[in-house]
Amino acid sequence: MIRVDKKRDTDLNIWRYIWDRFEIYICVICMLSALILCFVQVIARYVLMTSIPWSEEIAKWFVMWITFAGSAYAFKMGAHIGVEAFVNILPPVFKKTTLWIARLLTFAFLFIIGWQGILFLLQVIDSGQVAPASRLPMTIPYSALPFGFLLVIARLLDLTFREMICGETLESDSQ
């Protein structure tokens, strides 16, 4: 008889639930924050006749985070642009090989850009650069790039693992 640890299974389900929606959480939090910030800025400007000098700067940062987290979500959903005309005319064996080559090239590209983003972020940390209006560290907006690319890499590895172990395929890969 196989003993099933229900607590461990529940914990794994919770982590899977969070992982499956991670980018959505980031995007929703950033979108709501930008919306509230812009709304407060409009009210302050037109009703109170004053301005919040740092609101536009911070709202742009939220948009940066939405962009890079959204990129990972789009990758997860198979929504990025792909040229499949050539792949679709190949025999099935070559299709699979071409897919794996594309995955390796994608991984290499994401790794290089993510690594360069980390190196740039380290330079910003060393410089102690702050934003002109908010006086917050520039590491906040610049960390969106390496975070987003590393998140896409994690999604690529997750997708590859699921294909190899579970036999799942992304919808755009199966067409």
Secondary structure, DSSP 8 states (H G I E B T S, - for coil): -----HHHHHHHHHHHHHHHHHHHHHHHHHHHHHHHHHHHHHHHHHTSS---TTHHHHHHHHHHHHHHHHHHHHHHHT-S----HHHHTS-HHHHHHHHHHHHHHHHHHHHHHHHHHHHHHHHHHHHT-B-TTT--BTHHHHTHHHHHHHHHHHHHHHHHHIIIII----HHHH-
